[in-house]
Amino acid sequence: MVAIMDGRSGCVVSMHRWRESPLVFQSGDRDLVAIVQLDGDRERWTVLVSGKPLGENLVRWEGDDLDAGLSRVRATLRERVPGLLD
């Protein structure tokens, strides 16, 4: 499954079956790349965010509630790089 999210709120707006590689989102204006993947065997989501503002670090979240996970990822990005998502 792939979640399509609203870039401003971070909320999931639709879900689609996805049989290919993980979905990759690139935010050129913030130099970030986000990878969202569902592990169907475990029914768990993985979200990874990397990019220039994070340096060598990644933001990673795994869980079964994608909305909650995206909220946590956004909060972590705000903590690590103040002003990044403003």
N, C-alpha and C positions, 0 to 999 in steps of 0.2 A: 504494500500500500504506500501511497505517496500523499502527503498532506500539502495542500496549497494554502499558503498563509498570507495574511494581510501584512504588508511591509511596515505599516505604521503601528498597528496594535499588536502584531505578533500572534494574533489569533488565527486558528485554522478556519478556513472558509469552505473548503471542500476536500474530499478524499477520493482517490482514484487507485485502482489496481495498477501495479507497476511490476513488470516482470524482468526489467533490465537492471543495470547497475544502480547504485544509490543515486538519488537525485541531488544535484549540486546547484546551489544558489550562489550567485556572485553579486556583491554589492560594490560596484566600481567606485561610487562616490565615497565609500567608507573603507575601501581596501580590505574587505572581508569576504571570505568564502565560507558557506555553510553547507554541510552534507547532512541530509536527513534520510535515514534508512529504517525500514521495519524488518526485523528478524521474525519471519513467519513461524519458524519452529518454536521460538520462545515467546512469541507475541509481545515483543518489546521493541521500543523505538530507541534509536541512537541518533543523537545530534552532535555534530562536531563543528566548531567554528575556529577558523584560523585567519591570519592576515597580518599585515604590517603593523597595525596598532597594538597587536598582542605580542609582537616580537617572536621569540622561540616558543611561547606558551600557546596552548590550545584551551578552548572551553569545550568540555565534554559533559554530556548528560545522557543517561540511560534510564528508561522507565516505561510504564504502560499508559501513561496519560500525557499525550503529546502537547495539549494546551498548557498543562502545568509545567512540562519540561521546557517549552519555548519561553514561558514566563521566567523560569529560573535562569535560562541561558541569557535572556535580555538583562535580568538583574545582575548577573555575574559580569556581563560586559560593562554595564554601568559602573560597577564597583571597581573593576580593573582599569578602565579607561574613562574617567569622568568626562562628560560632554560628548562622548562618541555617538550616542544615539539621539542627541537633542536636535 
